[in-house]
Amino acid sequence: MFTEDIYTLSLPYREDMAVKGFRFGKGEKSACIIGPMRGNGVQQMYICAGLVKALKELEAKGCINSGREVMVIPVVNSYSMNIGMRFFGVESADIRRQFPGREWGDAAERLAAAVFGRVKDYSFGIQLTSFHMAGDSVPHIRMIENGYQNASLANLFGLPFVVVRKPQPIDTKTLNYNWQSRKTAAFSLYTNNNESVDEESAKQAVAAILRFLTRMGVIRYESHSGYISHVLTEKDLTDVNTMCGGIFRRKAKVGQEIRYGNAIAEIIDPYNGNIKETILAPTDGIVFFAHSESLIAEGDVAYQLVHRLHE
């Protein structure tokens, strides 16, 4: 294992922020795994740390295949991690939306440019990222549909679902979009937690990445075969929105099979404790995403359901 300084940013009131990478093997730039770019991605950082540990042990056993290199960057935005902020710097910049970056831009753009300059030539790119809504989701792979995606490769992770989504204009500033534009096979890996560590899904994520690297001939690692992934598009997910706001009482868990008409949540009046709304399942299916915070606002997405598994 070789530790590499990807970029160092001088900060006025704290010690310098160093983005570190851990390189395994030597030769063709085969795979790069990147952890959180926001300050609340504790689960993603933990997964990357477990991956560094596993790859270090595999390298010591000679299980990194000859002529192959793997890079792991456990965390990009350690500054926000340290001060408990989601975004970066006094401008509250979202580093995830700064790619490919600018060498002479602001601090977030320079940071993105330095990271992208180091990782842009890998054959496979895997980003450990967080869901855009507050809640838990079934562990899955996401890909942007920009003409370079390959859902067949995403199946090799062996996770339950692969979701392919059409890009929005804002997606053109993401790492994965720019990776794919340079012909890197890019994947976003999601687990069912974000701001705290979930051991079970973290182990599942590490195993999925090692399984993928094995199937692509990068490492030698024995693992179970995982799931036969079901490929979805975002239109295959049914949003279940609230009609009112209040205290959210969740009754259905992520991954649970539900039937049409089942009560899956209640909204409680925060002043008198009465039930303001009982949320019923609009279709048969599986809970793909579930809101996890104690409060919920009117119109928020309480659940996303997979409803086309057998069509």
Buried (B, 14 or more C-beta within 10 A) or exposed (E): BEEEEBBEBEEEEEEEBEBBBBBBBEEBBBBBBBBBBBBBBBBBBBBBBBBBEBBEEBBEEEBBBEEBBBBBBBBBBBBBBEEEBBBBBEEEBBBBBBBBBEEEEBBBBBBBBBBBBBBBEBBBBBBBBBBEBBBBBBBBBBBBBBEBBEBEBBBBBBBBBBBBBEBEEEBBBBBBBBBBBBEBBBBBBBBBBBBEEBEEBBEBBBBBBBBBBBBBEBBEBEEEEBBEBBBBBEEBBBEBEBEEBBBBBBBBEBBBEBEEEBEBBBBBBEEEEEEBBEBEBBBBBBBBBBBBEEEBEEEBBBBBBBBBEEE
